Amino acid sequence: MPRRVERVLVIGLDCATPRFIFGRDAFNLPNLQGLAEAGGWTSLRSCDPPITVPAWACMTTGCDPGVLGCYGFRNRVDQSYAPLQTADSTNIREPRVWDLLGEAGLTSVCVGIPQTYPPTPLNGCLVSGILTPQDSTSFTYPKSLAAELEEAIGPVEFDIAEYRTDDKQALLKRLHQFLHNRFDVAEYLIQSKPWEFFMMVDMGLDRLHHAFWKCCDPDHPKYVAGNPYEQAFEQYYTALDDRIGALLRLVPDDTGVLVVSDHGARALEGGLCINQWLIDEGYLVVEDDLLETKRLEDCVIDWDRTTAWATGGYVSRVYLNVVDREPNGTVPFDEIESFRNILTTRLADLEGPDGHSLGNIVQLPDQTYRECKGIPPDLLVYCSGLRLRAIGSVGYDSIFVAENDTGPDDANHDFDGVFAATKNVLVADAPLEPMNIFDVAPTVLDLLGVAIPETMHGNSIAASAAA
């Protein structure tokens, strides 16, 4: 296959939301908007669930979470009741786009892509992303690159620690510092290393949205006019656009440029205490007195009388306690389907404090994914269609709360992220249709003349445009 372009640059913006770049509340972003106007842009639907981990892995492998066996930041490692384990690069066994490019003899540079720690070998170099310990000395491939970066730009930052905080002023300063650190690394590598494929991800927008949404969005139910951080969104998006413009000026004109996000964001209006509901309805039995709120992990659970339990987070993952599957299973194997149907109906019909339906969306993993590797949940629950966060803690008087249980949080994730590309990526002048996160990897491979594996779920939009 011939190459359509000589190089591909992918700029990843975690949690970038169309509304603020191309939509009704778009800021003045000449570099991002200029790229889109000369090429094209559209929405990019995330995976289920729309969470950083596994979304970036889905994007770079072209496979869904079930095929990857990775259903969130933390996953069950066996059928026991042991604590969930944080996912890392070793959990991704499908080839990433840079692995396939390397097999074809092409060189890649990867910067800050989530779920790339610990680094694995590739034809090129890599700087790992979030979940990298800040004191790690093994965050690059090759390992010697860490010392080179330290000498060239100083310490490399991987995330904004404790971004769920009430100290907004200090956080805003750290957000901008992180932005410049990430782009300093990218600019150094884009000029000093050979590459046909270059991909970087900035995590700052995600942290910004979680921390400042109610300060910047008049539609947020908790917005207060005249607060000191009303311009935080615009200031960060503008600084981000400036750094993107500087990066774009470093690449040759024959480079195909893609700007992508793994998911979008929306205002968070409160929480649904999913485990408290399971307790109240008799599905989950906790031996603690629950005189105060506490994490479910810190409770003593009577597994012999428990039929279901759940995780909190952007979405909830509900697990059934199945006979001969879990150590103290109570749900007979031949009753799994009927019990799931009962829970699905009850959760979908759940009403809010106003007596109206919450609009919960309940999915069955075996009907959502092509296959389910690892230990999948039995149900996925999008609380009020992502308007509410799933609260995993217990000990509440009500199943509805106003705040997140893991710290101050203004935003939840949403399905629609962004996709923008230069004209040489799109080939034709036809308007872009809404895309899927699984389309990104096939598009990169197609642009660089590498065959697209049948295991990838998506399609190349470059091929579609050429057709």
Buried (B, 14 or more C-beta within 10 A) or exposed (E): EEBBBBBBBBBBBBBBBBBBBBEEBBBEBEBBBEBBEEBBBBBBBBBBBBBBBBBBBBBBBBBBBBBBBBBBBBBBEEBEBEEBEEBBBEBBEBBBBBBBBBEBEBBBBBBBBBBBBBBBEBBBBBBBBBBBEEEBEEBBBEEEBBEBBEEEBEEBBBBBEEBBBEEBEEBBEBBBEBBBBBBBBBBBBBEEBEBBBBBBBBBBBBBBBBBBBBBBBEEBEBBEEEEEBBEBBBBBBBBBBBBBBEBBEEBEEEBBBBBBBBBBBBBBBBBBBBBBBBBBEEBBBBEBEBEEBBBBEEBEBEBEBBBBBBBBBBBBBBBBBBBEBBEEBBBEEEBBEEBBEEBBEBBBEBEBEEEEEBBBBBBBBEEBBEEBBBBBBBBBBBBBBBBBBBBBBBBBEEBBBEBBBBEBBBBBBBBBBBBBBBBBBBBEEEEBEEBBBBBBBBBBBBBBBBEBBEEBBBBBBBBBBEE
